[in-house]
Amino acid sequence: MNRGNPSRLAKVQKFWAKKRQKKQYVYKSRQKNAAQKLRINGKFVTNDQAFKILGINKEMLLNNEDVQEMLKVYQMNKMHNEEIQINS
């Protein structure tokens, strides 16, 4: 099987060697900000969207941890209801 030009093969091998050695950067501030954001199904949601999904008012002034826990419970209930419908 013909692999092509040997000089091209050397260049491609050099490219992959450099790519494997490249340092992966991890930004703590981005991780911290992402951990504080509300999610549903792994997607970020705004406070307004979360309140609408949960059917609560903005005036309740819940912190993000409480709202995120409520979103998890909501998602679990939604998945459970879908399983029941499928099995029926």
Buried (B, 14 or more C-beta within 10 A) or exposed (E): EEEEEEEEEEEEEEEEEEEEEEEEEEEEEEEEEEEEEBBBEEEEBEEEBBBEBBEEEEEEEBEEEEBBEBBEEBBEEEEEEEEEEEEE
